[in-house]
Amino acid sequence: MGEILVGVVLGAHVLGIVDPSGTFALLAAIGSMLLLFDAGYEEIDLGELERDGVPVAIIALCGAGLPVMIGVATGVAFGYSLAASGILAIAMGVTSIGITARVFLDLDCLDTRYGLHVVGAAVSAEVIGLMTFALLLTTQQAEASGGQYVRIIGLIALFFLGVIVVKRFLIKRVARVLARFQQPSANLLGIMELLFLFGYAADAVGLDVIVGGLIAGLLVGSERRFRDVEIREGIVGIAYGVFIPLFFVNVGAQMDPTVGTSQLV
């Protein structure tokens, strides 16, 4: 909360020091990837997450599905169009993975079954929400075609297909290649390359870089050799000391505290 409040004060609507859409946004994006990478690598068991698909689906349905339905009903009741009501519904249904993971990390509860289920549900809600948002924007275009819808869904499906391929066929080979290097920093550099690769791929298909960071952490954490070399010590200092706080400052910098007060006047 302190980091977010600092962002509000430093943001464009108060002191104007931090521009959340400029270079600062890049630093914040790196922080979001590192936060979810650390959560996936250190705290979340990918095998357990795969086994607990039903509880995760139920939590996602209740935690995101119900707010979505309420959002649509509220928008329609206040006279908004169906498209505008859909935007409201997505905003109410999607949960910030970064804030969810950070809360559980600070409480030291992310590695519990409850934390695993909630974060898994948040990831599911964000993926579905972003895909729905892209489809909704396409619907509003004057010359929208069926091919555009297929492209959006196909790119996201291709991304997760690539994740499966990397997990089954490539991650062990990457670990073996890195094991041949004599430099102790080779593991860290190789893993950071995977992190940015997945972040870029997620952004390219219309998802958030934060999803790529989490998936990179889950894949690296699922490989025994990467767990044995204890790469977290090389990441945690710069991540939590610099980049992750900048992510939350950027969240606050995007908020306009005058909006709520202006509506009350």
Residue pairs with C-beta under 8 A, 6 or more apart in sequence:
3 245
3 248
3 249
3 252
4 248
4 249
4 251
4 252
4 255
5 252
6 249
6 252
7 18
7 20
7 248
7 249
7 250
7 251
7 252
7 253
7 254
7 255
8 14
8 252
8 253
8 255
8 257
9 15
9 252
10 17
10 18
10 249
10 252
10 253
11 17
11 18
11 20
11 252
11 253
11 254
11 255
11 256
12 18
12 19
12 20
12 253
13 255
13 256
13 257
13 258
14 257
18 24
18 249
18 250
18 253
19 25
19 253
20 28
20 250
20 253
20 254
24 246
24 250
24 253
25 250
27 243
27 246
27 250
28 243
28 246
28 247
28 249
28 250
28 251
29 199
29 209
29 247
30 243
31 239
31 242
31 243
31 244
31 245
31 246
31 247
31 248
31 250
32 98
32 208
32 209
32 210
32 213
32 244
32 247
33 195
33 196
33 199
33 209
33 210
33 212
33 213
33 216
34 195
34 213
34 235
34 239
34 243
34 244
35 98
35 101
35 102
35 210
35 213
35 239
35 244
35 247
36 97
36 98
36 101
36 210
36 211
36 213
36 214
36 217
37 195
37 213
37 214
37 216
37 217
37 220
37 235
38 105
38 217
38 232
38 235
38 236
38 239
39 101
39 104
39 105
39 110
39 119
39 214
39 217
40 46
40 213
40 214
40 215
40 216
40 217
40 218
40 219
40 220
40 221
41 217
41 218
41 220
41 221
41 226
41 231
41 232
42 111
42 217
42 221
42 232
43 104
43 105
43 110
43 111
43 115
44 110
44 111
44 116
44 119
44 217
44 218
44 221
45 111
45 116
45 221
46 218
46 219
46 221
46 222
47 222
48 113
48 116
49 56
49 116
49 120
49 218
52 113
52 116
52 117
52 120
55 117
56 117
56 120
56 121
56 124
57 121
57 124
59 117
59 118
59 120
59 121
60 120
60 121
60 122
60 124
60 125
60 128
63 95
63 118
63 121
63 122
63 125
64 93
64 94
64 95
64 121
64 124
64 125
64 128
64 129
65 93
67 89
67 92
67 93
68 89
68 90
68 92
68 93
69 89
70 89
70 92
71 85
71 88
71 89
71 90
71 91
71 92
71 93
72 82
72 85
72 86
72 88
72 89
74 85
74 88
75 82
75 84
75 85
75 86
75 88
75 89
76 82
76 85
80 88
83 136
83 139
83 140
86 132
86 136
87 133
87 136
90 129
90 132
90 133
90 136
93 125
93 129
94 125
94 126
94 129
94 130
95 121
95 122
95 125
95 126
96 122
96 251
97 119
97 122
97 123
97 126
97 208
97 210
97 211
97 214
98 210
98 247
98 248
98 251
99 248
99 251
100 118
100 119
100 122
101 110
101 119
101 122
101 214
102 244
102 248
104 110
104 115
104 118
104 119
109 115
110 116
110 119
123 211
123 214
126 207
126 208
126 210
126 211
127 156
127 207
127 211
130 206
130 207
130 208
131 152
131 153
131 156
131 206
134 152
134 206
135 149
135 152
135 153
138 144
138 148
138 149
138 152
141 148
152 206
155 204
155 205
155 206
156 205
156 206
156 207
158 205
159 201
159 202
159 205
159 207
162 201
163 198
163 215
163 219
166 219
167 219
167 222
171 219
171 220
171 222
171 223
172 223
174 190
174 194
175 223
175 225
175 226
176 225
177 190
178 186
178 187
178 190
179 225
185 234
187 226
187 229
187 231
188 231
188 234
188 235
191 216
191 220
191 226
191 231
192 235
194 216
194 219
194 220
195 212
195 213
195 216
195 217
197 212
197 216
198 212
198 213
198 215
198 216
198 219
199 209
199 212
199 213
199 216
200 209
200 212
201 212
202 208
202 209
202 210
202 211
202 212
202 215
203 209
203 212
220 226
220 231
221 227
